[in-house]
Amino acid sequence: MTLRLGCIADDFTGATDLANNLVRAGMRVVQLNGVPGAGAPPVEADVDAVVVALKSRTTLPADAVAQSLAACRFLKAGGASQIYFKVCSTFDSTPRGNIGPVLEALMDALDCAFTIATPAFPDNGRTVFKGHLFVGDVLLSESGMRNHPLTPMTDANLVRVLQAQLATRGDGGRAPRRVGLVDHRVVGASAAAIGERFASLAKGGVSIAIADAVANDDLLRLGAAVKDLPLVCAGSGLAIGLPANFGIAPSGTAAALPAVAGFQAIVSGSCSEATNAQVARFRDAGGAASRIDPLSLADGADGALVAGIVAWARAQWSKAPECPVLIYSTAAPQDVAAAQAKSGGRELGARLEGVLAAIARGLVAGGARRLIVAGGETSGACVQALGVARLRIGAQIDPGVPWCHAAPALAADGMHLALKSGNFGGVDFFERAFSVAT
């Protein structure tokens, strides 16, 4: 294995988002869903980067730290010279973590005195200016993320957000790490200027710097500046600036995937504004769709619900085998809040994930070989239910969302998966995805 870069992602869609940008920049990438256990097959020899996908974004901080450290040990043992901790482009977290606690644990494990954090991804409308995160033209705190059911983001100042997660983490007499800023004037100047700012911040006692970035050129300069850091923390955007550090240039062959044949399906559990619009567009265009009402799970008949939906999908395919089917629990934020209030937030969410994952498994068993899953938590549940241990990353559908190839036991002949973050993709994403050559 020629592993250069080792990546740890805090959810499954974020992992493919990161891998997608690395492939576009020329790296050959495999995504592993969880840390491989003893006896797992080795990673292919022709791989430049490995992305370990975890389901740790909304777990308890201690669990997120343990999972991330296990992934770090695996990647370092494989030869990775740099570790990339991938977080959401909307910096999803709460005052308790999990970004801060995991980042600190990785810094300790890698003996890393200074690192950066930047969720910027201008191609998807995520920019950081004077330390504040923007989603499109609005501050993060004014975007739809302010209503996220698990990680509501009500503060756009990332220096303040991250510092709050570190404020109570001093131990053994050590003062908590400090967070600083590399602002747009420095980032826009040169990689050398950025490096000088790193040195100045570190000398002044800052351990983690939020980095501004409003354009891809900023990310390319940041990528060059972090070449010698043992650890970086970012969304997927910084990935476009790292392959060049290893002498790798963009290549069309990096995205090639084996062909597959079978039915097409979409499973959507995201409640983001973007996915709501995508679901509405698919339905308005006459697509075959079946909605799961979260409150319909209250009677405990989950098995019957799953069986009924899978039978419905098979009936649709028998009439129009070339047409995709959509199964969704996607709803407006106010409807999700009402359902959570009635049934219990995390309990309802976990149960919905289980139902959608069982449906995905039933669809693949029934012949689906091109499957889109929308939503980070839903994607994690689905790939685990399908037994997908690894993914080869292929062509991009939209920024941050590639097609991937997998061959789990249920689809030993091979299948294509697209794991879409809820916030990503154009309004016509579902229809257009199936037209992208892989």
Order of alpha helices (4+ residues) and beta strands (2+ residues): beta-alpha-beta-beta-alpha-beta-alpha-beta-beta-beta-beta-alpha-beta-alpha-alpha-beta-alpha-beta-beta-alpha-beta-alpha-beta-alpha-alpha-beta-alpha-beta-beta-beta-alpha
